[in-house]
């Protein structure tokens, strides 16, 4: 496998251990990077959990190996903005292993025109080593030298004309059309969010109640924002244990955003993850992970739900909740 590869808007240097997103270096723990390297060394092939155990811990004995590996992969997914329910990069084969499903390309070693890749897969060439493309000898082309000045004057005249027209429109309010437009702009469309039942990753079926309770608390907390319509619990619980396509679920629930999550519990500790998607663009708006001690399960659920709600409010630019007594 080559020393550097690219997938989506990410670039990985397998030799130096660096992970970059659109040219910006990301922080990733060593064990999470080792898992990513194992998957990228065998793209499209299943890397078993036993292979990962040998690579991460070799012959050391770990009593809680499964939860350790699950946590490592969860942190990797969080860094990549990936989802377990709708994976773009890492596919999970329960109790067997993981597979890297995104296209992987080798980064050429010979200097080539730099390619910037955004998270939607669009590419734009910007020249060698980040320098802009330009003529080899501009002094031999008088037209090329004179053109910027000529077009600069035209652009300035056009801009002044546009500003004059805008000024006239702002001063003219015939028929009250300007006030009508301002009134509509001040009343944004209310968005609808659906919180799907959280998955319980615990081997004990009796722990499923914690995931169901977390879903209920989150629906109630988000619903108190007031400026966001939240799908009722009775409507979303029909999707418990199902993995229907995101667009299909959103269409059936008439939702603009969909949140999904999981609960992993081991003894007195719990890991709660939540992902929020914008359905129309399939964009990941929010990805959070919480590690808590279950001294008081109800208090943990309330604290996590409040933090997620505040993050949603900030991400969707919703007004703050009106002060007052909480139930």
C-alpha positions, 0 to 999 in steps of 0.5 A, spaced: 500 500 500 502 506 498 504 511 503 499 516 502 492 515 500 486 520 499 478 518 500 473 524 499 475 530 502 480 526 507 488 525 505 492 520 510 499 519 510 500 512 512 508 513 514 507 519 518 500 517 521 497 524 519 490 525 517 488 531 513 481 534 511 481 539 505 488 540 507 487 541 515 491 536 520 486 533 524 487 530 531 486 522 531 489 518 537 494 512 535 489 506 536 484 510 532 489 511 526 491 504 526 484 501 525 484 506 519 490 504 516 488 497 517 482 498 513 485 503 508 491 497 507 485 493 504 479 497 501 473 493 500 475 487 504 473 485 511 478 486 516 476 482 522 476 484 529 481 479 531 486 482 526 485 488 529 486 486 536 492 483 534 494 489 531 492 494 537 494 489 542 498 483 539 498 478 545 496 482 551 490 480 554 484 484 555 478 483 559 473 488 555 476 487 548 470 488 545 468 495 548 475 498 547 475 496 540 467 499 539 470 505 542 476 506 538 472 505 532 466 510 534 472 515 535 474 514 528 467 515 525 466 521 529 472 524 526 470 522 519 463 525 520 461 517 519 455 514 521 453 507 523 446 507 520 448 510 514 456 509 513 459 513 507 466 510 509 466 504 514 461 499 514 460 494 520 459 487 520 456 485 527 461 480 531 465 479 525 469 486 523 469 492 519 470 494 511 472 500 508 467 502 502 469 509 500 473 509 493 481 510 495 486 513 490 493 513 491 496 520 492 502 521 486 509 522 489 511 526 483 509 534 484 502 535 480 497 540 480 494 541 487 487 538 487 483 541 492 477 536 494 471 538 498 467 533 502 462 533 496 467 530 491 468 536 487 475 538 485 478 544 483 485 545 480 489 551 483 496 549 480 503 546 482 504 547 489 498 551 491 501 557 486 496 560 481 496 558 474 499 563 469 502 564 462 509 562 462 511 569 459 506 575 460 511 580 457 510 577 450 503 578 450 501 585 450 493 584 450 494 579 456 497 585 460 492 590 458 486 586 459 486 586 466 485 594 466 480 594 461 476 589 464 477 592 471 474 599 469 468 595 466 467 592 472 467 598 476 462 602 472 457 595 472 458 595 480 456 603 481 450 602 476 447 596 480 448 600 487 444 605 484 439 601 482 439 598 489 438 604 492 432 607 488 429 600 490 430 601 497 427 608 497 421 606 493 416 602 497 410 603 492 404 598 494 408 596 501 412 591 497 418 592 501 414 591 508 411 585 505 418 582 503 421 584 510 415 581 514 416 574 510 423 574 512 422 575 519 417 569 519 422 563 517 419 556 516 418 552 522 423 546 521 421 539 523 426 534 527 425 527 528 429 523 533 429 516 531 429 510 537 437 510 540 440 503 538 442 499 544 449 496 543 449 492 550 449 484 549 444 484 555 436 485 552 434 488 559 438 494 558 434 496 552 430 500 556 435 505 557 436 507 550 428 507 549 428 512 555 434 516 553 430 517 546 424 520 550 428 525 554 431 527 548 424 528 544 421 532 550 427 536 551 428 538 544 420 539 544 421 545 549 425 549 544 418 551 541 421 554 534 422 547 532 417 542 531 419 535 533 415 528 531 412 525 537 414 519 540 409 514 538 410 516 531 418 514 531 418 508 536 415 504 530 422 505 527 425 501 533 430 496 531 429 498 524 435 500 519 430 504 513 433 509 508 434 515 511 430 519 506 424 514 506 424 515 514 424 523 513 419 522 507 414 518 512 415 523 518 415 529 514 422 531 517 427 536 515 432 533 520 433 526 523 437 524 529 439 517 530 444 515 536 446 509 540 447 507 547 453 502 549 453 500 557 458 496 561 457 496 568 457 503 571 459 506 565 455 508 559 457 511 552 452 515 548 453 517 541 448 522 537 448 524 529 444 529 526 443 529 519 440 534 514 435 530 509 435 534 503 443 534 503 445 528 507 449 533 510 452 531 517 450 537 522 452 534 528 456 528 531 457 528 539 459 522 543 458 522 551 462 518 556 458 518 563 458 514 570 451 511 571 451 514 578 444 517 577 441 514 570 436 519 570 441 525 571 445 523 566 440 522 561 437 529 562 444 532 562 446 529 555 439 531 553 440 538 555 447 539 552 444 536 545 438 540 545 443 546 546 448 544 540 442 543 536 439 550 537 446 553 536 447 549 529 440 551 526 440 558 529 434 557 533 432 563 538 434 561 545 428 558 550 424 563 553 426 563 561 421 560 566 420 554 570 422 547 568 417 541 569 
